[in-house]
């Protein structure tokens, strides 16, 4: 399997193959993602919501994020490739260690030993 290009990304085979198992909305722009291997990461969707037409309309339905076929999806059809989500996200431990970042977190998050 060779490199794969998606928009501005060119991923080598060792950078591909991520699969999202769970998605939990944290704020109006951040999603906690559980990738295969129980790796928890947080993605800020703000840049995508500002620039990508498919994501502009998710602000009103952001909390309805789900997972289908290993990708994050919304009811309006917006979806993000799991490899892009992985490389655009940060480890959950990094995000949760910054009080200014997780202020306004609206849902219970997994116990610290899970991420």
N, C-alpha and C positions, 0 to 999 in steps of 0.2 A: 504494500500500500504506500503510495507516494504522498507528497505534500498536498494539502487542500487549501484553496483560497476561498475566503468568505468576506466579501466587502474589502475592508482594509487589512484583513488578517490573512497571513499565510502560515498555516500550522503544519509542522512536521509530524510524522507518525507518532513520535513519542509525546507530542503535545495534544493528541486527539484521544477520543474514546471516553471522555467524561460523561457521566450519567447522573442526572439529578434525581434523587429519590423523594425529597420532600421540600416544599417551599412554604415559608411562613412570613407573612407581611409583618414588618417591624414598625415602620413609620409609613408616611404617605409616599415615600420614595425608595425605601430600603427593604430588601427581601433577604431573609435568612435561608440559605440553601444547604441541604445535606446532599453531598455527592457520594457516590459509591465509595466504600471504604470508610464510611462514617466520618468524612471530612466536612466540617461545617464552615461555611464561608458567607460573607455578606456582600451583596451587590447594591450599589447606588444606581438606580435607574434614571436619575435626573438627566444626565447627558443624552440618554436615548429618548426620554420623553420630550426633550427640547429640540432634538434634531431629526429623529426618525419618524416619518409619517405614521407608521404602524403603531408606534408607542405614544403618540400625542394624545390619543383618546383614552388612555388607560387611567388617567387621574381619577375619574369618577368611579372606576371599578377596580382600583388597585388592590383592594383587600380580597378580591376574588381570584387572586393568583392561584394557579394549580400546576400540576405536573402531568404531562402526557408524553409518552414515548421518551422519557428521560430529559425533556426540555420544559422550561417554564412557559406557561401559557395563560392567557386571559380570555374571558368570554367573547371579546370582540374579534378574536382570531389572532391577536398579537402573540408572537412566540419568539423565544430566543434560543439559539443553538446552545447546547450545554457547554461546548468547548469555549465559545465566546463568553458565556456567563462565568465560567471558571476563571479565565484569564482577566476578566474585568472586575472580579470580586477580590476581597481581601479575607484573610483568615478571620473567623469570628472572634477569636481571642484578641486580635488587634482592634477590631471595631468596638467590642465591649469594654476594652480597657480605656477608651476615651469618653469620659462623661459627656462632653459636648456633642458627641456623635449619637449616643443612644438615648438622649433625652427625648421623651415623647414616644418611647417604645410602647406600643399599645397591647402587646400580647405576651403571655408568659413565654420565656425562652427555655431551651433545654438546660439542665443542670450543667454547671461549668465543666465537669469531668466528661461531658459528651462532646465538647468542641475544643 
